[in-house]
Amino acid sequence: MRQRLAAAILGGTLGAMACATGMQRAPSAGSVAPGDAGTLARIYYWKAKAGKLDEYSRYVREVAEPIDHEAQRAGAFISVNTFVSADPALPWTHMRVFVLRDSAQLAGLSAALDAAGARVQPDSVTRRKRGEYSASLRDRVGDATVAILR
């Protein structure tokens, strides 16, 4: 069952990326310098709860992206893009793609994002409340790590 879900998510992702009709892409947290190409991508899939698509998109812009910018400045990843789809046939509404230089960045991504979150918002009570709020807006659908074909 889990393998079928992963295959469906990956298939939907590849199809959606190939024909991005009806999909919006939020700007990257930063530009990639020439020659600074990634070899891996870590993809997170989220489904906005019913009636929460715009509110969750606003949360990504206002809360998640500043954390992403901080993590990127600290060398956690090369770039990040958020894809938003209102296509009800897809199992996700928000796909966040982090491009990584190598497996070392991959191994440290989660900890680097957590550390950046603590730097952006040092108050642990506020961070916990933000986490609870984000959980009220969306459900995690899955994640994948993929190689970037060059």
N, CA and C atoms as a LAMMPS dump frame, in Angstrom:
ITEM: TIMESTEP
0
ITEM: NUMBER OF ATOMS
450
ITEM: BOX BOUNDS ff ff ff
-5.0000000000000000e+02 5.0000000000000000e+02
-5.0000000000000000e+02 5.0000000000000000e+02
-5.0000000000000000e+02 5.0000000000000000e+02
ITEM: ATOMS id mol type element x y z
1 1 1 N 0.821 -1.187 0
2 1 2 C 0 0 0
3 1 3 C 0.872 1.261 0
4 2 1 N 1.865 1.292 0.882
5 2 2 C 2.739 2.471 0.973
6 2 3 C 3.51 2.67 -0.331
7 3 1 N 3.957 1.542 -0.949
8 3 2 C 4.684 1.656 -2.204
9 3 3 C 3.772 2.18 -3.309
10 4 1 N 2.492 1.745 -3.306
11 4 2 C 1.557 2.238 -4.309
12 4 3 C 1.307 3.728 -4.132
13 5 1 N 1.173 4.169 -2.873
14 5 2 C 0.973 5.592 -2.613
15 5 3 C 2.183 6.386 -3.078
16 6 1 N 3.386 5.901 -2.763
17 6 2 C 4.608 6.592 -3.18
18 6 3 C 4.693 6.659 -4.699
19 7 1 N 4.353 5.558 -5.366
20 7 2 C 4.388 5.536 -6.827
21 7 3 C 3.356 6.508 -7.402
22 8 1 N 2.172 6.554 -6.795
23 8 2 C 1.131 7.468 -7.272
24 8 3 C 1.56 8.917 -7.078
25 9 1 N 2.164 9.202 -5.937
26 9 2 C 2.616 10.57 -5.672
27 9 3 C 3.703 10.961 -6.653
28 10 1 N 4.701 10.085 -6.832
29 10 2 C 5.786 10.395 -7.747
30 10 3 C 5.269 10.54 -9.176
31 11 1 N 4.373 9.643 -9.586
32 11 2 C 3.801 9.731 -10.925
33 11 3 C 3.025 11.016 -11.119
34 12 1 N 2.226 11.374 -10.125
35 12 2 C 1.478 12.624 -10.181
36 12 3 C 2.394 13.822 -10.227
37 13 1 N 3.474 13.744 -9.462
38 13 2 C 4.434 14.841 -9.432
39 13 3 C 5.088 15.02 -10.789
40 14 1 N 5.569 13.926 -11.355
41 14 2 C 6.24 14.02 -12.647
42 14 3 C 5.293 14.504 -13.73
43 15 1 N 4.072 13.991 -13.705
44 15 2 C 3.084 14.443 -14.677
45 15 3 C 2.745 15.909 -14.503
46 16 1 N 2.582 16.301 -13.26
47 16 2 C 2.242 17.7 -12.987
48 16 3 C 3.376 18.627 -13.381
49 17 1 N 4.603 18.207 -13.116
50 17 2 C 5.743 19.046 -13.463
51 17 3 C 5.907 19.131 -14.979
52 18 1 N 5.576 18.053 -15.683
53 18 2 C 5.724 18.04 -17.131
54 18 3 C 4.708 18.951 -17.809
55 19 1 N 3.518 19.038 -17.244
56 19 2 C 2.476 19.894 -17.84
57 19 3 C 1.877 20.748 -16.731
58 20 1 N 2.579 21.746 -16.358
59 20 2 C 2.242 22.551 -15.18
60 20 3 C 0.981 23.389 -15.363
61 21 1 N 0.057 22.919 -16.134
62 21 2 C -1.189 23.62 -16.365
63 21 3 C -1.954 23.755 -15.056
64 22 1 N -2.376 24.969 -14.754
65 22 2 C -3.168 25.2 -13.558
66 22 3 C -2.347 25.216 -12.283
67 23 1 N -1.056 25.194 -12.386
68 23 2 C -0.205 25.144 -11.209
69 23 3 C 0.567 26.451 -11.102
70 24 1 N 0.709 26.926 -9.88
71 24 2 C 1.485 28.125 -9.628
72 24 3 C 2.781 27.718 -8.951
73 25 1 N 3.845 28.445 -9.242
74 25 2 C 5.116 28.181 -8.581
75 25 3 C 5.508 29.433 -7.827
76 26 1 N 5.75 29.238 -6.532
77 26 2 C 6.234 30.359 -5.729
78 26 3 C 7.704 30.576 -6.043
79 27 1 N 8.207 31.793 -5.873
80 27 2 C 9.608 32.05 -6.172
81 27 3 C 10.541 31.24 -5.294
82 28 1 N 11.711 30.967 -5.828
83 28 2 C 12.748 30.247 -5.101
84 28 3 C 13.252 31.091 -3.948
85 29 1 N 13.77 30.416 -2.922
86 29 2 C 14.358 31.133 -1.788
87 29 3 C 15.625 31.849 -2.204
88 30 1 N 16.191 31.487 -3.315
89 30 2 C 17.408 32.153 -3.787
90 30 3 C 17.771 31.637 -5.157
91 31 1 N 18.612 32.375 -5.826
92 31 2 C 19.009 31.938 -7.153
93 31 3 C 20.206 31.008 -7.053
94 32 1 N 20.349 30.194 -8.064
95 32 2 C 21.453 29.238 -8.121
96 32 3 C 22.562 29.849 -8.955
97 33 1 N 23.745 29.881 -8.396
98 33 2 C 24.894 30.405 -9.131
99 33 3 C 25.262 29.437 -10.243
100 34 1 N 25.749 29.941 -11.38
101 34 2 C 26.173 29.044 -12.452
102 34 3 C 27.201 28.041 -11.927
103 35 1 N 27.04 26.799 -12.319
104 35 2 C 27.966 25.764 -11.884
105 35 3 C 27.65 25.211 -10.499
106 36 1 N 26.622 25.767 -9.83
107 36 2 C 26.26 25.303 -8.49
108 36 3 C 25.01 24.439 -8.585
109 37 1 N 25.052 23.472 -9.476
110 37 2 C 23.893 22.629 -9.727
111 37 3 C 23.765 21.555 -8.664
112 38 1 N 22.538 21.246 -8.345
113 38 2 C 22.281 20.194 -7.372
114 38 3 C 22.295 18.824 -8.011
115 39 1 N 22.458 17.826 -7.176
116 39 2 C 22.424 16.442 -7.639
117 39 3 C 21.215 15.695 -7.098
118 40 1 N 20.607 16.25 -6.032
119 40 2 C 19.467 15.611 -5.384
120 40 3 C 18.38 16.638 -5.124
121 41 1 N 17.162 16.145 -4.973
122 41 2 C 16.058 16.999 -4.527
123 41 3 C 15.293 16.244 -3.452
124 42 1 N 14.914 16.96 -2.428
125 42 2 C 14.058 16.42 -1.375
126 42 3 C 12.707 17.09 -1.575
127 43 1 N 11.678 16.28 -1.768
128 43 2 C 10.355 16.781 -2.095
129 43 3 C 9.401 16.434 -0.961
130 44 1 N 8.664 17.438 -0.523
131 44 2 C 7.648 17.248 0.514
132 44 3 C 6.294 17.564 -0.094
133 45 1 N 5.309 16.7 0.155
134 45 2 C 3.967 16.857 -0.376
135 45 3 C 3.003 17.134 0.777
136 46 1 N 2.192 18.184 0.603
137 46 2 C 1.21 18.57 1.615
138 46 3 C -0.144 18.736 0.941
139 47 1 N -1.192 18.443 1.684
140 47 2 C -2.561 18.638 1.196
141 47 3 C -3.237 19.645 2.118
142 48 1 N -3.596 20.804 1.57
143 48 2 C -4.324 21.793 2.362
144 48 3 C -5.677 21.211 2.745
145 49 1 N -6.08 21.465 3.967
146 49 2 C -7.389 20.995 4.417
147 49 3 C -8.468 21.743 3.653
148 50 1 N -9.644 21.159 3.63
149 50 2 C -10.77 21.737 2.883
150 50 3 C -10.966 23.209 3.259
151 51 1 N -11.014 24.053 2.24
152 51 2 C -11.226 25.47 2.443
153 51 3 C -10.014 26.233 2.948
154 52 1 N -8.847 25.578 3.036
155 52 2 C -7.654 26.203 3.611
156 52 3 C -6.526 26.419 2.6
157 53 1 N -6.801 26.261 1.307
158 53 2 C -5.753 26.372 0.295
159 53 3 C -5.069 27.743 0.35
160 54 1 N -5.836 28.795 0.322
161 54 2 C -5.244 30.138 0.34
162 54 3 C -4.565 30.43 1.673
163 55 1 N -5.192 30.013 2.758
164 55 2 C -4.609 30.26 4.08
165 55 3 C -3.292 29.514 4.248
166 56 1 N -3.222 28.266 3.756
167 56 2 C -1.966 27.527 3.86
168 56 3 C -0.906 28.13 2.938
169 57 1 N -1.306 28.59 1.754
170 57 2 C -0.349 29.246 0.857
171 57 3 C 0.224 30.497 1.517
172 58 1 N -0.621 31.248 2.19
173 58 2 C -0.16 32.44 2.908
174 58 3 C 0.807 32.037 4.035
175 59 1 N 0.517 30.949 4.738
176 59 2 C 1.403 30.446 5.791
177 59 3 C 2.784 30.102 5.208
178 60 1 N 2.79 29.447 4.058
179 60 2 C 4.07 29.095 3.427
180 60 3 C 4.854 30.365 3.121
181 61 1 N 4.186 31.364 2.527
182 61 2 C 4.87 32.62 2.185
183 61 3 C 5.361 33.37 3.424
184 62 1 N 4.522 33.471 4.436
185 62 2 C 4.827 34.334 5.576
186 62 3 C 5.63 33.662 6.692
187 63 1 N 5.511 32.35 6.833
188 63 2 C 6.198 31.653 7.925
189 63 3 C 7.304 30.735 7.411
190 64 1 N 6.978 29.858 6.469
191 64 2 C 7.967 28.873 6.006
192 64 3 C 9.084 29.505 5.182
193 65 1 N 8.746 30.414 4.277
194 65 2 C 9.775 30.981 3.412
195 65 3 C 10.85 31.761 4.162
196 66 1 N 10.526 32.562 5.184
197 66 2 C 11.614 33.202 5.943
198 66 3 C 12.554 32.188 6.607
199 67 1 N 12.01 31.079 7.049
200 67 2 C 12.846 30.018 7.619
201 67 3 C 13.713 29.416 6.521
202 68 1 N 13.118 29.191 5.356
203 68 2 C 13.879 28.67 4.213
204 68 3 C 15.033 29.595 3.854
205 69 1 N 14.751 30.894 3.789
206 69 2 C 15.81 31.865 3.447
207 69 3 C 16.958 31.777 4.452
208 70 1 N 16.623 31.683 5.718
209 70 2 C 17.657 31.586 6.758
210 70 3 C 18.456 30.296 6.615
211 71 1 N 17.791 29.187 6.373
212 71 2 C 18.484 27.908 6.204
213 71 3 C 19.367 27.928 4.963
214 72 1 N 18.886 28.541 3.895
215 72 2 C 19.684 28.619 2.674
216 72 3 C 20.929 29.468 2.897
217 73 1 N 20.782 30.596 3.602
218 73 2 C 21.947 31.442 3.906
219 73 3 C 22.995 30.669 4.706
220 74 1 N 22.539 29.725 5.513
221 74 2 C 23.457 28.916 6.317
222 74 3 C 23.998 27.711 5.544
223 75 1 N 23.635 27.579 4.261
224 75 2 C 24.18 26.511 3.432
225 75 3 C 23.424 25.196 3.478
226 76 1 N 22.172 25.221 3.908
227 76 2 C 21.399 23.983 4.054
228 76 3 C 20.99 23.363 2.724
229 77 1 N 20.783 24.185 1.698
230 77 2 C 20.354 23.698 0.392
231 77 3 C 20.66 24.768 -0.651
232 78 1 N 20.509 24.402 -1.918
233 78 2 C 20.787 25.331 -3.011
234 78 3 C 19.586 26.221 -3.302
235 79 1 N 18.412 25.608 -3.447
236 79 2 C 17.209 26.376 -3.75
237 79 3 C 15.985 25.604 -3.293
238 80 1 N 14.873 26.328 -3.226
239 80 2 C 13.592 25.69 -2.905
240 80 3 C 12.514 26.354 -3.742
241 81 1 N 11.588 25.556 -4.215
242 81 2 C 10.422 26.047 -4.934
243 81 3 C 9.198 25.364 -4.352
244 82 1 N 8.119 26.11 -4.304
245 82 2 C 6.847 25.556 -3.86
246 82 3 C 5.894 25.579 -5.036
247 83 1 N 5.325 24.432 -5.345
248 83 2 C 4.34 24.3 -6.409
249 83 3 C 2.983 24.136 -5.746
250 84 1 N 1.983 24.839 -6.261
251 84 2 C 0.638 24.785 -5.699
252 84 3 C -0.313 24.35 -6.801
253 85 1 N -1.122 23.35 -6.492
254 85 2 C -2.082 22.86 -7.471
255 85 3 C -3.472 22.804 -6.843
256 86 1 N -4.443 23.246 -7.596
257 86 2 C -5.835 23.139 -7.172
258 86 3 C -6.514 21.958 -7.863
259 87 1 N -5.734 21.119 -8.53
260 87 2 C -6.267 19.955 -9.242
261 87 3 C -6.703 18.9 -8.228
262 88 1 N -8.001 18.639 -8.095
263 88 2 C -8.463 17.676 -7.096
264 88 3 C -8.045 16.233 -7.386
265 89 1 N -7.569 15.957 -8.605
266 89 2 C -7.126 14.606 -8.934
267 89 3 C -5.766 14.281 -8.303
268 90 1 N -5.015 15.316 -7.944
269 90 2 C -3.713 15.095 -7.315
270 90 3 C -3.902 14.865 -5.815
271 91 1 N -3.041 14.044 -5.217
272 91 2 C -3.172 13.796 -3.776
273 91 3 C -2.603 14.924 -2.923
274 92 1 N -1.988 15.937 -3.553
275 92 2 C -1.374 17.038 -2.811
276 92 3 C -1.831 18.373 -3.387
277 93 1 N -1.715 19.415 -2.561
278 93 2 C -1.969 20.769 -3.045
279 93 3 C -0.677 21.577 -3.089
280 94 1 N 0.27 21.236 -2.218
281 94 2 C 1.54 21.967 -2.128
282 94 3 C 2.692 20.971 -2.203
283 95 1 N 3.58 21.217 -3.13
284 95 2 C 4.771 20.396 -3.272
285 95 3 C 5.964 21.331 -3.093
286 96 1 N 6.804 21.026 -2.098
287 96 2 C 7.982 21.867 -1.833
288 96 3 C 9.21 21.065 -2.242
289 97 1 N 9.999 21.619 -3.158
290 97 2 C 11.148 20.921 -3.732
291 97 3 C 12.431 21.651 -3.314
292 98 1 N 13.228 20.98 -2.497
293 98 2 C 14.514 21.51 -2.056
294 98 3 C 15.603 20.873 -2.905
295 99 1 N 16.362 21.692 -3.623
296 99 2 C 17.472 21.195 -4.437
297 99 3 C 18.725 21.205 -3.57
298 100 1 N 19.406 20.069 -3.567
299 100 2 C 20.561 19.859 -2.69
300 100 3 C 21.806 19.553 -3.513
301 101 1 N 22.913 20.016 -3.013
302 101 2 C 24.188 19.802 -3.681
303 101 3 C 24.58 18.322 -3.667
304 102 1 N 24.393 17.682 -2.5
305 102 2 C 24.889 16.313 -2.342
306 102 3 C 24.206 15.64 -1.157
307 103 1 N 24.629 14.416 -0.862
308 103 2 C 24.021 13.653 0.225
309 103 3 C 24.325 14.248 1.599
310 104 1 N 25.398 15.012 1.73
311 104 2 C 25.685 15.668 3.016
312 104 3 C 24.619 16.725 3.309
313 105 1 N 24.25 17.507 2.305
314 105 2 C 23.169 18.475 2.52
315 105 3 C 21.854 17.755 2.812
316 106 1 N 21.61 16.662 2.116
317 106 2 C 20.395 15.881 2.35
318 106 3 C 20.336 15.404 3.801
319 107 1 N 21.435 14.858 4.286
320 107 2 C 21.471 14.326 5.65
321 107 3 C 21.226 15.406 6.699
322 108 1 N 21.629 16.629 6.411
323 108 2 C 21.489 17.701 7.388
324 108 3 C 20.288 18.61 7.185
325 109 1 N 19.465 18.346 6.16
326 109 2 C 18.395 19.276 5.814
327 109 3 C 17.404 19.496 6.949
328 110 1 N 16.896 18.447 7.513
329 110 2 C 15.877 18.587 8.552
330 110 3 C 16.402 19.37 9.751
331 111 1 N 17.585 19.015 10.215
332 111 2 C 18.178 19.716 11.361
333 111 3 C 18.465 21.176 11.017
334 112 1 N 18.903 21.425 9.783
335 112 2 C 19.197 22.798 9.37
336 112 3 C 17.924 23.643 9.321
337 113 1 N 16.827 23.069 8.851
338 113 2 C 15.558 23.8 8.828
339 113 3 C 15.059 24.067 10.246
340 114 1 N 15.207 23.079 11.133
341 114 2 C 14.819 23.28 12.536
342 114 3 C 15.644 24.394 13.176
343 115 1 N 16.952 24.376 12.938
344 115 2 C 17.836 25.403 13.507
345 115 3 C 17.492 26.784 12.949
346 116 1 N 17.195 26.847 11.661
347 116 2 C 16.818 28.127 11.053
348 116 3 C 15.511 28.626 11.654
349 117 1 N 14.58 27.718 11.894
350 117 2 C 13.318 28.098 12.523
351 117 3 C 13.534 28.696 13.901
352 118 1 N 14.486 28.136 14.64
353 118 2 C 14.794 28.655 15.978
354 118 3 C 15.482 30.022 15.898
355 119 1 N 16.276 30.236 14.846
356 119 2 C 16.922 31.543 14.691
357 119 3 C 15.905 32.614 14.276
358 120 1 N 14.996 32.234 13.39
359 120 2 C 13.985 33.181 12.924
360 120 3 C 12.996 33.51 14.052
361 121 1 N 12.613 32.487 14.822
362 121 2 C 11.693 32.688 15.933
363 121 3 C 12.276 32.016 17.175
364 122 1 N 13.047 32.755 17.971
365 122 2 C 13.725 32.164 19.131
366 122 3 C 12.792 31.677 20.246
367 123 1 N 11.572 32.217 20.304
368 123 2 C 10.655 31.835 21.368
369 123 3 C 10.02 30.468 21.073
370 124 1 N 10.317 29.48 21.908
371 124 2 C 9.84 28.116 21.675
372 124 3 C 8.319 28.007 21.783
373 125 1 N 7.704 28.815 22.612
374 125 2 C 6.246 28.776 22.734
375 125 3 C 5.598 29.249 21.434
376 126 1 N 6.118 30.311 20.863
377 126 2 C 5.595 30.815 19.593
378 126 3 C 5.818 29.792 18.487
379 127 1 N 6.992 29.144 18.467
380 127 2 C 7.255 28.112 17.45
381 127 3 C 6.271 26.952 17.592
382 128 1 N 6.003 26.539 18.825
383 128 2 C 5.062 25.433 19.055
384 128 3 C 3.67 25.828 18.559
385 129 1 N 3.237 27.061 18.854
386 129 2 C 1.918 27.525 18.408
387 129 3 C 1.845 27.588 16.883
388 130 1 N 2.935 28.011 16.252
389 130 2 C 2.968 28.026 14.786
390 130 3 C 2.851 26.608 14.229
391 131 1 N 3.512 25.673 14.883
392 131 2 C 3.409 24.275 14.461
393 131 3 C 1.99 23.752 14.584
394 132 1 N 1.335 24.092 15.671
395 132 2 C -0.063 23.677 15.858
396 132 3 C -0.958 24.328 14.808
397 133 1 N -0.69 25.596 14.522
398 133 2 C -1.47 26.301 13.51
399 133 3 C -1.276 25.656 12.138
400 134 1 N -0.031 25.375 11.79
401 134 2 C 0.216 24.768 10.472
402 134 3 C -0.473 23.406 10.373
403 135 1 N -0.511 22.656 11.467
404 135 2 C -1.183 21.353 11.456
405 135 3 C -2.689 21.504 11.229
406 136 1 N -3.249 22.66 11.597
407 136 2 C -4.68 22.886 11.377
408 136 3 C -4.975 23.258 9.924
409 137 1 N -3.93 23.552 9.153
410 137 2 C -4.103 23.993 7.767
411 137 3 C -3.866 22.905 6.738
412 138 1 N -3.066 21.899 7.081
413 138 2 C -2.668 20.922 6.07
414 138 3 C -2.323 19.579 6.701
415 139 1 N -2.283 18.574 5.821
416 139 2 C -1.86 17.227 6.206
417 139 3 C -0.671 16.851 5.343
418 140 1 N 0.26 16.137 5.938
419 140 2 C 1.407 15.661 5.168
420 140 3 C 0.977 14.45 4.352
421 141 1 N 1.289 14.496 3.072
422 141 2 C 0.932 13.406 2.172
423 141 3 C 2.109 12.449 2.015
424 142 1 N 3.308 12.99 1.948
425 142 2 C 4.482 12.139 1.778
426 142 3 C 5.696 12.955 1.435
427 143 1 N 6.747 12.233 1.118
428 143 2 C 8.007 12.873 0.735
429 143 3 C 8.78 11.901 -0.135
430 144 1 N 9.744 12.435 -0.818
431 144 2 C 10.597 11.613 -1.683
432 144 3 C 11.944 12.303 -1.851
433 145 1 N 12.961 11.507 -2.06
434 145 2 C 14.268 12.016 -2.443
435 145 3 C 14.544 11.483 -3.839
436 146 1 N 14.915 12.387 -4.732
437 146 2 C 15.141 11.989 -6.117
438 146 3 C 16.475 12.523 -6.605
439 147 1 N 17.047 11.834 -7.551
440 147 2 C 18.271 12.297 -8.212
441 147 3 C 17.86 13.26 -9.323
442 148 1 N 18.679 14.271 -9.552
443 148 2 C 18.424 15.224 -10.624
444 148 3 C 19.219 14.773 -11.842
445 149 1 N 18.533 14.51 -12.913
446 149 2 C 19.154 14.036 -14.143
447 149 3 C 19.759 15.224 -14.875
448 150 1 N 21.013 15.164 -15.158
449 150 2 C 21.714 16.248 -15.862
450 150 3 C 22.243 15.728 -17.178
